[in-house]
Amino acid sequence: GCGGAGGSPAAGRSPDGEERREPPQASVSNGGDEDGGRELVELKVIWNKNKYDVKFCLDSTGAELKQKIHSLTGLPPAMQKVMFKGLLPEEKTLREIKVTNGAKIMVVGSTINDVLAVNTPKEAAQQDVKAEENKKEPLCRQKQHRKVLDKGKPDDVMPSVKGVQERLPTVPLSGMYNKSGGKVRLTFKLEQDQLWIGTKERTEKLPMGSIKNVVSEPIEGHEDYHMMAFQLGPTEASYYWVYWVPTQYVDAIKDTVLGKWQYF
């Protein structure tokens, strides 16, 4: 019976205007006070910055209110958290939990669409993480390097000696590939403080001081050889890659190019 909204009796004054003194027992409520006497109660339902004015039956349960909220917001009852002085109990009526006129009912929850919308950027973020992990994978597995390494070891590669660090040989280091798969040799002109990078077409003479960094990594499956890059400019794009550097010379090359050799 949520048909009418029964009002309360008029305020207690006698017709001649004097205030009536009521016997004490009259103040005991039999459900006829301001709130209890109304079958409908006006609520403010607040969800996701939206406000809904709702008239709802006082003798309905919390579960029924959730159904009403579903019809207003599209939020399935199972995904609703309904708050009125704490979490709204589903089995109790609004009258039992003393919901009054103008009460604010807070609703927390996301529609299926919201959940999907939130998940999509998360997946994109995971792809970013994957991209980061790819950067961390061994250099020799990266596509640009595989192209060269898959050609296999050059026929005239210099022999390598594992577990030994040697000084630079007096002859150029030869039998290596560059990024385009062409043959390359490295000549260390210590008296001129230059590194000569020689290919079939030309020889570049680089002052050692202009090389910002040297990176190297063992070649997977052929750990006695390294791939090595000389950083010729400010960014990674300026790396000059050399493949199949014998491992015994790696430290000497780094020390020589980066200017440490003179301290030994």
Secondary structure, DSSP 8 states (H G I E B T S, - for coil): --S-B------SB-TTS-B----GGGGS-SS-STTTTBSEEEEEEEETTEEEEEEEETTSBHHHHHHHHHHHH---GGG-EEESSSB--SSSBTTTTT--TTEEEEEE---HHHHHHHHHHHHHHHHHHHHHHHHHS-GGGSHHHHHHHTT-S-TT-----TT------SS-EEEEEETTS-EEEEEEEGGGTEEEEE-SS-EEEEEGGG--EEEEEEETTEEEEEEEEEE-SSSGGGEEEEEEEEGGGHHHHHHHHTT-GGG-
